[in-house]
Amino acid sequence: MVPDNLEGAIVLSLIDFFLSFVVISGIGVILALFRHLNRLGQIDEKALREGH
């Protein structure tokens, strides 16, 4: 339990600070995965023009 005083507010601020890095890192990982997913779904335009 976090106390309801200045020390508790500082503890909550530190927890929030570190968790924001976790969330931002998670978003970075997801955005990095989009690059790899894009390579998997690459469409060959030459094959499309030939009807394959």
C-alpha positions as CSV (number, residue, x, y, z in Angstrom):
1,M,0.0,0.0,0.0
2,V,1.3,3.5,-0.9
3,P,0.9,6.0,1.9
4,D,-1.3,9.1,1.2
5,N,1.5,11.7,1.8
6,L,4.4,13.3,-0.1
7,E,6.4,10.2,0.0
8,G,3.6,8.2,-1.5
9,A,3.2,10.8,-4.3
10,I,6.9,10.5,-5.1
11,V,6.8,6.7,-5.1
12,L,3.8,6.8,-7.5
13,S,5.6,9.3,-9.7
14,L,8.6,7.1,-9.9
15,I,6.5,4.1,-10.8
16,D,4.7,6.1,-13.4
17,F,8.0,7.3,-14.8
18,F,9.4,3.8,-15.3
19,L,6.1,2.4,-16.6
20,S,6.0,5.1,-19.3
21,F,9.4,3.8,-20.6
22,V,7.9,0.3,-20.7
23,V,4.9,1.5,-22.7
24,I,7.0,3.6,-25.1
25,S,9.4,0.6,-25.6
26,G,6.4,-1.6,-26.3
27,I,5.1,0.8,-28.9
28,G,8.6,0.9,-30.5
29,V,8.7,-2.9,-30.7
30,I,5.2,-3.0,-32.4
31,L,6.3,-0.4,-34.9
32,A,9.5,-2.3,-35.7
33,L,7.4,-5.4,-36.3
34,F,5.3,-3.6,-39.0
35,R,8.5,-3.3,-41.1
36,H,8.9,-7.1,-41.0
37,L,5.2,-7.7,-41.6
38,N,5.4,-5.5,-44.7
39,R,8.1,-7.7,-46.2
40,L,5.9,-10.8,-45.7
41,G,3.1,-9.2,-47.6
42,Q,5.1,-7.8,-50.5
43,I,3.3,-8.0,-53.8
44,D,5.2,-8.7,-57.0
45,E,3.8,-6.2,-59.5
46,K,5.4,-7.9,-62.5
47,A,3.6,-11.2,-61.6
48,L,0.3,-9.3,-61.2
49,R,0.7,-7.7,-64.7
50,E,1.3,-11.2,-66.2
51,G,-1.8,-12.5,-64.5
52,H,-0.2,-14.8,-61.9
